[in-house]
């Protein structure tokens, strides 16, 4: 996937909603490890958070340090 496409995923509606859904999930569950099949209900509708996390994790090497910082996840120690 190109850098431009990866950037779009994090700055588009999906990326913003995924990040918001992750924040909501982490606040409720106290962790950022999300089951792959998990769907998170948000004010904007359901977000396939487990899929979003899996895709973001697999593409993290293509993200800039600013994008990674915006996610707020330390992938090495995510619990």
C-alpha positions as CSV (number, residue, x, y, z in Angstrom):
1,X,0.0,0.0,0.0
2,X,1.3,3.4,-0.9
3,X,2.2,6.0,1.8
4,X,-0.5,8.3,0.3
5,X,-3.1,5.5,0.7
6,X,-2.0,4.8,4.3
7,X,-2.1,8.5,5.1
8,X,-5.6,8.6,3.7
9,X,-6.7,5.7,5.9
10,X,-5.7,7.6,9.1
11,X,-6.9,11.0,8.1
12,X,-10.2,10.0,6.4
13,X,-13.4,9.4,8.2
14,X,-12.5,5.8,8.8
15,X,-9.2,6.7,10.5
16,X,-10.8,9.3,12.7
17,X,-13.7,7.0,13.6
18,X,-11.3,4.1,14.3
19,X,-9.2,6.3,16.6
20,X,-12.2,7.6,18.4
21,X,-13.6,4.1,18.7
22,X,-10.2,2.9,20.1
23,X,-10.2,5.7,22.7
24,X,-13.8,4.8,23.7
25,X,-12.9,1.1,23.9
26,X,-9.7,1.8,26.0
27,X,-11.5,4.0,28.4
28,X,-14.2,1.4,29.0
29,X,-12.0,-1.8,29.0
30,X,-8.7,-0.3,30.3
31,X,-6.6,-1.9,27.5
32,X,-6.0,-1.4,23.7
33,X,-5.9,-5.1,22.7
34,X,-9.0,-5.6,20.7
35,X,-10.4,-8.9,19.6
36,X,-10.3,-9.2,15.8
37,X,-14.1,-9.6,15.4
38,X,-15.0,-6.7,17.8
39,X,-17.4,-4.0,16.6
40,X,-17.5,-0.8,18.6
41,X,-20.7,1.3,18.7
42,X,-19.9,5.0,18.4
43,X,-22.1,8.1,17.9
44,X,-21.2,7.8,14.2
45,X,-22.3,4.2,13.9
46,X,-20.6,0.9,14.4
47,X,-16.8,0.7,13.7
48,X,-15.2,-2.7,13.0
49,X,-12.5,-1.8,15.5
50,X,-10.8,-5.2,15.6
51,X,-10.3,-5.1,11.8
52,X,-9.2,-1.5,12.0
53,X,-6.6,-2.3,14.6
54,X,-5.3,-5.3,12.7
55,X,-5.0,-3.4,9.5
56,X,-3.3,-0.4,11.2
57,X,-0.9,-2.7,13.0
58,X,0.1,-4.5,9.8
59,X,0.6,-1.1,8.1
60,X,2.4,0.7,11.0
61,X,5.8,0.6,9.3
62,X,4.4,2.8,6.5
63,X,3.2,5.4,9.0
64,X,5.0,8.5,9.9
65,X,6.1,9.1,13.5
66,X,3.5,11.8,13.8
67,X,0.7,9.4,12.7
68,X,1.9,6.8,15.1
69,X,2.0,9.3,17.9
70,X,-1.5,10.5,17.1
71,X,-2.7,6.9,17.6
72,X,-1.1,6.8,21.0
73,X,-0.3,3.1,20.9
74,X,3.0,1.6,21.8
75,X,2.7,-1.5,19.6
76,X,5.5,-3.3,21.4
77,X,3.7,-3.2,24.7
78,X,0.0,-2.8,23.8
79,X,-2.1,-4.4,26.5
